[in-house]
C-alpha cells in the first residue's frame, strides 16, 4: 500500500472521505416545547429550562419562589454573564428562562446558569451550536477550589514562622 502512494492526490484518494450527509443534530424538546440542560461552575449546579418567549429570566430562590434575575444577581457583572449566551447566539429577548440553582456562591451560580443556558440553547436549536462552541460557552469551567492540606493554614499558605 505504501508503494502506491507517491503523490498527495494518491493519498487523498486512499483516505475515505467524511460523509457530508452525516446525520444532522435534532432539536431536543419536551412535551411543553422546552429545552432542558444542567450547567455547572465551581460548586454550583443549575437546572435550566428555556422556551420561546419575551426574554424573561426567572431564578428560583431558596424559598422556592421564582424571582427576576436582576433581583437574584444584583451585581451588573453577574447579569452580564447571564446575557452573554443570548448575545453570542443572536437570540436576545427571544427565549424565556426558568432556572433553579444550588450550591456555591453567586459568582459560581451565575456561571452555572450561563453554562446551562448555553447547553439548552444548542439543544433547542442545533444551528446555534457553532457560535456557542466558538465562544467557549459549552465547555464546563472545571476550576474548583483546592482542598486544604494538613499542616497548612489554607491549601498552600503556611502558618506564620516564628523564630522563638
Order of alpha helices (4+ residues) and beta strands (2+ residues): alpha-beta-beta-beta-beta-alpha-alpha-beta-alpha-alpha
